[in-house]
Amino acid sequence: MPVDLPFACQCGAVEGVLENVSPKAGKRYACYCDDCQAYIFHLKRQVDFLDEHGANEVFQTTPARLSLIKGLDKIAPLQMTKRKIYRWHTTCCLTPIAVTVHTPMLPFVSMHAPLFD
């Protein structure tokens, strides 16, 4: 049965919801890539967003499921490489929110799973 998963940044200035989430609505996985790890270290959030093995857990789904309720003006993208991958975080407390790509040909959003745990 699909559920809505609310989330917020660490300080509460940004809130949103991932709507109609179910196992069929996306995939949860652990990413060990250097870019993900560098991003989390850049924000100084490794304690909260990397597991004991250095994995960044994400839930990948479609952008249509993501709704931002408040704090849109406090969200900024960061590119760690020239590959046009956008890593979205809050400017208020540096909470990682999501990962997207530049092209609409790959419509996905990878939400950082610790936001929901």
C-alpha positions as CSV (number, residue, x, y, z in Angstrom):
1,M,0.0,0.0,0.0
2,P,1.5,3.4,-1.0
3,V,2.4,5.8,1.7
4,D,3.4,9.5,1.9
5,L,6.7,10.1,3.5
6,P,7.2,13.6,5.0
7,F,10.7,14.9,5.4
8,A,12.5,18.0,6.8
9,C,16.0,19.4,6.9
10,Q,17.8,19.3,10.2
11,C,16.7,22.8,11.3
12,G,13.1,22.4,10.0
13,A,13.3,25.4,7.6
14,V,12.7,23.0,4.6
15,E,9.8,20.5,4.5
16,G,8.4,18.3,1.9
17,V,6.8,15.0,1.2
18,L,7.5,12.1,-1.1
19,E,4.1,10.9,-2.2
20,N,2.6,7.5,-3.0
21,V,5.8,5.6,-2.1
22,S,5.8,1.8,-2.4
23,P,8.3,-0.9,-3.5
24,K,6.9,-0.6,-7.0
25,A,7.3,3.2,-7.0
26,G,11.1,3.2,-6.9
27,K,14.2,1.5,-5.6
28,R,16.2,1.9,-2.4
29,Y,19.9,1.3,-2.8
30,A,23.2,2.1,-1.3
31,C,25.7,4.1,-3.4
32,Y,29.4,3.8,-2.7
33,C,30.6,6.1,-5.5
34,D,33.3,8.7,-4.9
35,D,31.1,11.5,-5.9
36,C,28.4,10.7,-3.4
37,Q,30.9,10.4,-0.6
38,A,32.7,13.6,-1.6
39,Y,29.4,15.4,-1.6
40,I,28.4,14.3,1.9
41,F,31.9,15.1,3.2
42,H,31.7,18.5,1.5
43,L,28.6,19.3,3.5
44,K,30.2,17.8,6.6
45,R,27.2,15.5,7.1
46,Q,28.9,12.1,6.9
47,V,27.8,11.1,10.4
48,D,24.1,11.5,9.5
49,F,24.2,10.4,5.8
50,L,26.8,7.7,5.3
51,D,26.5,4.3,6.9
52,E,29.3,2.4,8.7
53,H,30.6,1.2,5.3
54,G,30.6,4.6,3.7
55,A,27.4,4.0,1.7
56,N,24.9,6.8,0.9
57,E,21.5,5.2,1.0
58,V,18.9,6.7,-1.5
59,F,15.4,6.0,-2.7
60,Q,15.2,6.6,-6.5
61,T,11.8,7.5,-7.9
62,T,10.1,9.9,-10.3
63,P,10.2,13.7,-9.7
64,A,6.4,13.9,-9.8
65,R,6.3,12.2,-6.4
66,L,8.3,15.0,-4.7
67,S,6.5,18.0,-3.3
68,L,8.2,20.8,-1.4
69,I,5.9,22.4,1.3
70,K,8.2,25.1,2.6
71,G,11.7,26.5,2.3
72,L,12.1,26.3,-1.5
73,D,14.2,29.4,-1.3
74,K,16.6,27.5,0.9
75,I,17.4,24.8,-1.5
76,A,20.5,25.0,-3.8
77,P,22.2,22.7,-6.3
78,L,25.9,21.7,-6.2
79,Q,27.8,20.0,-9.0
80,M,30.8,18.0,-7.8
81,T,32.0,17.1,-11.3
82,K,31.3,18.3,-14.9
83,R,28.9,15.4,-15.5
84,K,25.7,17.5,-15.0
85,I,24.6,15.7,-11.9
86,Y,22.9,18.1,-9.5
87,R,23.1,17.4,-5.8
88,W,20.5,19.4,-3.9
89,H,20.9,20.5,-0.3
90,T,19.6,23.1,2.0
91,T,21.5,26.4,2.5
92,C,20.2,26.8,6.1
93,C,21.7,23.7,7.7
94,L,23.5,21.9,4.8
95,T,21.1,18.9,4.8
96,P,21.4,16.8,1.6
97,I,18.0,16.4,0.0
98,A,18.2,14.8,-3.5
99,V,20.2,14.1,-6.7
100,T,18.9,14.8,-10.2
101,V,20.5,15.0,-13.7
102,H,20.5,17.8,-16.2
103,T,18.4,16.2,-18.9
104,P,14.6,15.6,-18.8
105,M,15.4,12.4,-20.8
106,L,16.2,10.7,-17.5
107,P,13.4,11.8,-15.2
108,F,14.4,10.6,-11.7
109,V,15.1,12.0,-8.3
110,S,17.2,10.1,-5.7
111,M,16.2,11.1,-2.3
112,H,18.6,10.6,0.6
113,A,17.0,7.8,2.7
114,P,18.0,9.1,6.1
115,L,15.6,12.0,5.6
116,F,12.8,9.4,6.1
117,D,14.3,7.0,8.6
